[in-house]
Amino acid sequence: MLWKLNSPQVLGLACLGIWLGGRLKRALPLLDRLNVPVPIAGGMVFALAALALRDRVLNVEADTTLRDLLMVAFMTTIGLSARLQLLRRGGGAVIKLLAISTFAAVLQNVLGMGMAAAMGLDARLGILAGSVALAGGPATAVAFGGTFEKLGVRGATAVAMASATFGIAIAGLIGGYIGGRLIVGRKLKGESHSARQAEQSTTAANLPGIVVIVGIAVGLGNLLSLAMERIGLILPAYIGAMIVAAVIRNLGDRFGWFDLAQSEIDLVGRVALYLFIVMALITLRLWELAHLALPLVAILSAQVAMCWAMCLTIVYWGMGRNYESAVTSAGFCGYMLGITANAVACMEELVEKFGPAPQSFLVVPVVGAFLIDFTNSMIITALANLTR
């Protein structure tokens, strides 16, 4: 039996998933100790249920239109937060994290190619199970899967998408745990919530206005993304909206067109993020992982171990050995194994418990959602040409 979920039904399940995630975390303290985000906890229930029912009782197919739109809306709120004065203040941290992330993308491919070759597989499968699927995520997997198939790698898109699915599931489960262990183990302290709230803007509530601006940026950003596609740029669909939102925000600041309270931008972003994550897990094709060959599982397991080790060492040490760097490490795990939404959800889980980390929320989305896509695309393209 096949059940096709339409957009209203997916939205209803997503809201139910958020409620269910909160209930699960209260009922199972282990989830809270592991710092598993609420939408991850609730969404995984649906993903596991779909896997259990698949080809036995019920096959579920969900409409992805609303999921994709909410992903773009969430990334648009990241663009609205990209104020030039903040970017200048965090410029050094952005450069450092981008350098670490680019190095990690190279290591993902070196590890993947080396293990694939050692097991007698096409080394290019290691690239697909490396930075194509992990640092890149599903959008990059789709974009480059076809390219690798044209180069003679059979089933490249399926391998890349299955690997990306694996990465998203794992990143959401371990990112918060990694950051939490760093914070607790090293007795790190962040700002108090009250101190941070005192610094926030006292701008009058303008939540409807922010929603309107997000909608405008999404529409104009789609036109920009289509234009970039026409000139051959392979980038995630949300990049155009992020750029437009950043331009709108900084022009508004420069000319005083409007005042946007960061707390309200964060609220709109959080709603979009939570709904998107549950929808992403509802549409997660976990059964594809069941068909992964043992060698591919071995490669992906090694990738997780390497990323975990980098979070505890290179990222934590390189970003300052402090509370912010611990939160950034959680975010790094989120986007280097999964997607930026994983990163932000894991960081939000930590700051709710341990205190704000403003620099992390500036640096991680800029690198994870935007800059790494450029450097990763160049790395993948270079390796594809070298191994053809």
PyMOL commands that set and color helices and strands:
alter all, ss='L'
color gray80, all
select helices_A, chain A and resi 7-27+29-33+38-53+65-80+84-89+91-118+124-132+137-150+156-185+193-199+207-230+239-255+262-282+287-290+294-318+323-337+340-354+358-386
alter helices_A, ss='H'
color red, helices_A
select strands_A, chain A and resi 2-5+59-62
alter strands_A, ss='S'
color yellow, strands_A
deselect
rebuild
show_as cartoon
